[in-house]
Amino acid sequence: MEISSIVQNIPLLPEKAAEKQGAGREDFFSEVLNSALKKLNETQIKADNLSLEFLTGEVQDIHQVTIAMQEAKLSMQLAVEVRNKVIEAYQEILRMQV
């Protein structure tokens, strides 16, 4: 199993991404969000595939399966917490008096 670097998962800064792609900040936010959701989906699919391969006997190393499942679990927990913070910030904005 290959361990990926943390640096690969850090998105580009808004200024650099806008320069690179010629896009505005709104486009950058949606691209970062879509990218994060795609990575989350990929980790979930990878964990599902490895567990299925383990059950069918194609993979003998239980450590690979356990690591993939924990990675998927932590990724999902992070996504849920980020969602909760975004909703909390939105609700706080709604409570502001103009």
C-alpha positions in Angstrom: 0.0 0.0 0.0 1.3 3.4 -0.9 1.0 6.3 1.6 0.3 9.6 -0.1 1.8 12.9 1.1 -0.2 15.4 3.0 1.1 18.2 0.7 -0.8 16.6 -2.3 -4.1 17.1 -0.6 -3.7 20.9 0.1 -5.6 22.9 -2.5 -4.0 25.8 -4.3 -4.3 29.3 -2.8 -7.2 31.3 -4.3 -4.8 33.8 -6.0 -2.7 31.1 -7.5 -5.7 29.1 -8.7 -7.3 32.1 -10.3 -4.1 33.0 -12.1 -3.6 29.4 -13.2 -7.2 29.0 -14.5 -8.4 32.5 -15.1 -11.4 31.9 -12.8 -13.0 34.0 -10.2 -13.3 33.2 -6.5 -16.7 31.7 -6.9 -15.4 29.2 -9.4 -12.5 28.4 -7.2 -14.7 27.6 -4.2 -16.9 25.4 -6.2 -13.9 23.6 -7.7 -12.4 23.1 -4.3 -15.7 21.7 -3.0 -16.1 19.4 -5.9 -12.5 18.2 -5.7 -12.9 17.4 -2.0 -16.2 15.6 -2.6 -14.6 13.5 -5.4 -11.7 12.6 -3.1 -14.1 11.6 -0.4 -16.1 9.4 -2.8 -12.9 7.8 -4.1 -11.8 6.9 -0.5 -15.2 5.4 0.2 -15.1 3.4 -3.1 -11.6 2.2 -2.4 -12.6 1.0 1.1 -15.6 -0.8 -0.3 -13.6 -2.5 -3.1 -10.8 -3.6 -0.7 -13.3 -5.0 1.8 -15.1 -6.9 -1.0 -11.7 -8.2 -2.3 -10.8 -9.3 1.2 -14.1 -11.2 1.6 -13.6 -12.9 -1.8 -10.1 -13.8 -0.9 -8.3 -11.7 -3.5 -6.6 -9.6 -0.8 -4.9 -11.4 2.1 -3.6 -8.5 4.1 -6.2 -7.3 6.6 -4.1 -4.3 7.4 -4.7 -2.8 3.9 -8.4 -3.2 4.4 -8.4 -1.7 7.9 -6.3 1.3 6.9 -8.6 2.0 3.9 -11.7 1.7 6.0 -10.3 4.0 8.7 -9.2 6.5 6.1 -12.7 6.5 4.6 -14.2 6.9 8.1 -12.0 9.9 9.0 -12.6 11.5 5.6 -16.3 11.2 6.1 -16.1 12.6 9.7 -14.0 15.5 8.4 -16.6 16.2 5.6 -19.5 16.1 8.1 -17.7 18.5 10.5 -16.9 20.9 7.7 -20.5 20.8 6.7 -21.6 21.5 10.2 -19.3 24.5 10.5 -20.5 25.9 7.2 -24.2 25.5 8.3 -23.3 27.1 11.7 -21.7 30.1 10.0 -24.7 30.5 7.6 -27.1 30.4 10.6 -24.9 33.0 12.4 -25.1 35.3 9.3 -28.8 34.9 9.2 -29.1 36.0 12.9 -27.1 39.2 12.2 -29.1 42.4 12.3 -28.7 44.8 9.4 
